[in-house]
Amino acid sequence: MRDLIVYVAQSLVTKPEQVQVIELEDNGVLVYQLQVAPEDMGKVIGRQGRIANAIRSLLKVASVRQGRRAVLEIL
């Protein structure tokens, strides 16, 4: 799932080398923290958060397939 987030984020931004995803576990829930360059933040969030919600939907589908629960935080 981490690789999925990295792939999608790097495809969206202009500085793919600055994409970082940190994976944490909190009470059985996987928490992925996505960090990008400040000038790329708008590209990852999108208008009214549409792109961020789409990434979260992809993560939700991937996590359900693995029988886990996952959350994406954009820092």
Secondary structure, DSSP 8 states (H G I E B T S, - for coil): -HHHHHHHHHHH-S-GGG-EEEEEEETTEEEEEEE--GGGHHHHH-GGGHHHHHHHHHHHHHHHHTT-EEEEEE-
